[in-house]
Amino acid sequence: MPSNRQFNRFAQSYRRYSLIQKRVAGFLARQVARSGYAQDRIVDLGCGSGGYFMAHERTFASYLAIDVSAEMVRIHPEGQGVEKMVGDFNDPELFRSLKERDFDLIVSSSALQWAKDLDATLGLVATLKKPVALSIFTSGTFAALHRSIGVTSPIRSKEETLDLIEKHFDARVDILQYRLYFSDRISMLRYIKRSGVSGGERKVGYRRLKEALENYPLAYLQFEVVTAVGK
């Protein structure tokens, strides 16, 4: 799991490079709108720089934006009803405090892939007994790149992610797959470093990753995301 320091370091560039996360947030917001669930009062776990919040053209009665990175929390948009909090979704104490709050929906868009124990974290989310809207990147992200370098993804497979969601929620599930094309390898390397979806390159180091990209046969990176909206 990336450290808080790494998230803080790239917080300023995250919004510019989080292209796929923006698409995912938009998809998740549309699924919530179709679900009919109330969404006037939202808790956003792993809010980042505000991808889910900005996917809406509306105001909220209350919007609690939570992230482990103080810098991400700082740059999250302000707005009517917005409250910002530094908090860790790996910490049971956070969920004890959330039980004292009144809200309609708990959201986590493109963050829970970094949970230390996804089973435990989803179990804690389920204890809140509220509808959820989740998007979680899987090991299908950067799959071809990982194979070319000879490393395994640090995040969970689609199958494991689906099993854990089914264990804790009765939800509509969708599998999203994207390709992001690049004009050159330097742009690809810069994206991997700054986008917040990097998986595995910290195992290899910058120099080895750069060398691997010189022989990488594709002009794109792959992404795979599981979304779930339900109770």
N, C-alpha and C positions, 0 to 999 in steps of 0.2 A: 504493500500500500504506500503511495506517495506520502511524504511527510508534510506536516503543516507548513514547514519552511519552504518546501517546493511550491505549494499552492500559493503562499504569500508572494514568493519571488516572481511568479508569472501572472499574478492577478491582473496587472494593468494590461497585459497583452492578451489575456484570455478571451475577453469579449470580442476582439478582432479576429481571433483564430478559431473560435468555437462555432464553426459553420454547421457542422453536423448536429451539435447539441441544440442549435436554434431550430433546425428542422424537426428534431425529435420533440422539442418542447411544443412546437406548433401542432404536431400530430397529437400529442398527449392532451393539449388543451381542447382540440376539436373532439376527441373521444369523451372527455369529461362533459363537454356541452351536450353531446348526444345522449349521455347516460341519464340526464335528468337530475343528477345529484346537485344538491345545494352547494354553492361555491362562493357565498358572500364572505365566509370567514375561513381562511386557509392557513395551514401550517406547511411551510416549505422546508424540507430537510435537505441539506446540501444545496442551498440556494445558488451558490456560485455568484456570478455577477448579475443575476436576475433574469436568466433565460425564460423560465416559466412565467414569471411576472410580466415580462415584456411581450409574451405571446398573446396577451389579452388586450383588447381595446376597451377596458372597463375599469371602474374603481371597485374597491373592496371595502366592506365594513371593517374588516381587520385582515391583515396579511402579515404573519410572523415569518420572517426570513431568517433561517438558521444555517450557519456554516461553521466548520471547525477553523477556517481561516479568517482571522480578524481583518485582513486586507480585503478579502472577498466581501465580507459583511460591510465594510466601509464603502465600497464602490457600488453595492447593490442600490438600485434606484430608490429614491424617496417617493412618497406619494400618500394619498389619502388612506388612512388606516394602516400604513406600513410601520411595523415594529421590527427592529433588527437585533439579532442575538448571536453571540459566539457560543456554539454548542457542538457536541460530538455525538453523532448518531450511534456510536459504539458504546456510549455511556448510559447505563440504565437510569442514572439519576436524571438525565434529560427527560426521559419518558415519564418519570414520576412527577416532574414539574409540569409536563404537558397535560397530565390528567387533571390538573387544577384549572385548566383553561377551557373555554367554551369555543368550539370551532366546528365547521361542517365537513371539512375534507383535509386529508393529509397527503401531500404531494412530495415526491422525490424524483426529480428529472435528471438523469445522467450523472448520478452520484453514488448510488448504492453498490456499484461494482467494486468500490474501494472499501466496503465494509470489511472489518477484520474477520467477522463471523457472520455471514449473510443470514444464516438460519436464525441465529440469536437476534440479530437486528430486526428481521422481519417479524419474529415472534414478539418483540417489544412493540413494534408498530401495531400488530394485531391486538395487543392489550388495550389500545386506545379505543377500540370498538367504533371506528369511524370509517366511512368509505375512503378508499385509497386510489391514487393515480401514480403509477410508478413507471419509470423507464430505466433499464439496467443494461449497460453494454456487456457483451459476452466475448468469449475467447475467439469468436469468429472475426472480431475486430483485429485488423493487421495480420490476419492468418497467413497470407502468402509471404509477407515480410518476415514473420517469425520463422516460417519454414526455411526461408533463404538464409537466415542468420544461424538457424539451428538452436533456437530457444523455445521454451514453452511460454504461453501467455500467463501473466500473473493473475488474470481474472477468470471467472468461472465459465464453464461451457454453457451453451444454450440449454442442454438437457438438464444440467444441475440447477440452473436458474429457474427453469420451468417447474421442476419438481418442488423446489422450495416455495415458489409462489403458490402452487396448488396445495401445498401442505398448510399454508397459513390463510389463504383467501379463496373466496369464490369470485373469480374475476374473469372478465373478457380479456383474452391475451392476443396480442399481435406480435409478429416477428418482422422487424424492419431491417432492410439491407440497403446499404448505400455504397456508391463508389465516388471518391473524390479525386479528380484528375489534376495533374501538375505538369507545368511546362518544362521543368528541370528538376534535378535531384537536390539542388540547394534549397529550393522552395519546399520540397517534400521534407527534407531534414528539418528545416525551420518550423514547419507545421507540426511534425512529430514532437519536437521539443517544447512547443508553446501551447498546444491545443488543449491539454488537459485530458486527452484520451490515450496518451501514450501508454503502451503496455509492453514491457519486456526490454526496452532499450536501455533502461538503467542497469539491467543485468550485464549489458555488453559494453557499455561505455561509448562515449561520443565518437572516438576514432574508429572503433570497429564498426559502429553503425554507419558512419560515413563511407567506409570502404565497402560495406555490404550493399549500400544503396547504389554504388557505382555499377554493380553487377545485377541489380534488381531488375527483373525482366518486364515489369509492368509500369505503366505511366500513371497508375492510380493506387490508392490505398482503399482497403475494404473495411466496412463497418457492419456490425450486426448488433441489434438492440432488441430486447424483449420489453414490451410494454404491457401493463396490467391495470385495468380499471374495474374496481369492484369493492366487495366488502369482506 
